[in-house]
Amino acid sequence: MSRPSSEPTFPSRPELLIDQSLGRIAVPAFFRGEGFVVTTIVDMFGRADVPDAQWIREAG
């Protein structure tokens, strides 16, 4: 009988949208390095000064 893994398994990694309040370089780079698909506000809109209400609405 196999022993259960201590790490959760997921069918695929979730896609992440990272707000600039978490950092524009280090946090996205960390998650990309772990194999996640990461989009930042700047990636999505071409600028960082997007109102929260706008990016939250468009992020779905």
C-alpha positions in Angstrom: 0.0 0.0 0.0 1.4 3.4 -0.9 1.9 6.1 1.6 -0.1 9.4 0.9 2.0 12.3 -0.2 2.3 15.2 2.1 2.1 17.5 -0.8 -1.4 18.2 -2.3 -1.8 17.3 -6.0 -3.7 19.5 -8.4 -4.8 18.6 -11.9 -3.1 21.8 -13.1 -1.6 24.8 -11.5 -4.0 27.8 -11.1 -3.4 30.9 -13.2 -2.6 33.9 -10.9 -3.3 37.6 -11.2 -1.0 39.5 -8.9 -1.8 43.0 -7.8 1.0 45.5 -7.6 0.5 45.7 -3.8 2.2 42.3 -3.6 5.2 43.5 -5.6 5.9 44.0 -9.3 9.0 41.8 -9.6 9.9 39.4 -6.7 6.5 37.8 -6.0 5.6 37.3 -9.7 9.1 35.9 -10.4 8.8 33.5 -7.5 5.5 32.0 -8.7 6.7 31.9 -12.3 9.8 30.0 -11.0 7.4 27.5 -9.4 5.7 26.8 -12.7 2.6 29.0 -12.3 1.2 31.1 -15.1 1.3 34.6 -13.7 -0.2 37.8 -15.0 0.4 41.2 -13.3 -1.7 44.3 -13.5 1.0 45.9 -15.8 0.9 42.8 -18.0 -2.9 43.0 -18.3 -3.3 46.8 -18.7 0.1 48.1 -19.7 0.3 50.4 -16.6 0.2 50.0 -12.8 -2.2 52.8 -11.9 -5.4 50.9 -12.6 -8.2 51.4 -10.1 -9.0 48.3 -8.0 -12.6 48.3 -9.1 -11.5 48.1 -12.8 -9.0 45.2 -12.5 -11.1 43.3 -10.1 -14.1 43.5 -12.5 -12.0 42.5 -15.5 -10.2 39.7 -13.6 -13.5 37.9 -13.2 
